[in-house]
Amino acid sequence: MSSIIKFILDRIKSIGYAFKGAYLLISKEASLKVQFFIGIVMTIAGIYYNLSSTEWIIQILTIALIMGLEGLNTAIEELSDFVHPEHHPRIGLIKDLAAGAVFIFAIAAVIIGGIIYFPKMF
């Protein structure tokens, strides 16, 4: 098999793993289910309020970033539990830091949503 065909087949496998991971996140993780639901609600709101192209770009990036950060947080928690199943203060710190990063961006996402939607609602 030529190296280019192997390269393409490996990329296709990688995409399959990515789809599997996204499916697992959305179907199994409670926090991702909430973020996914909020993303759907905000998409419906964007259609209703007829967002501009720029507003759509900002909204889509915000939804994707919060879900991506939530996925990374979940991966960090899973890895931490695998490496050290018992409670450990350092593992707790690592998990708290990852959750804090998600929380900081969640606050920014709410502010971004307010900037986009408040002028349209009032």
Secondary structure, 3 states (H helix, E strand, C coil): CCHHHHHHHHHHHHHHHHHHHHHHHHHHCHHHHHHHHHHHHHHHHHHHCCCCHHHHHHHHHHHHHHHHHHHHHHHHHHHHHHHCCCCCHHHHHHHHHHHHHHHHHHHHHHHHHHHHHHHHHC
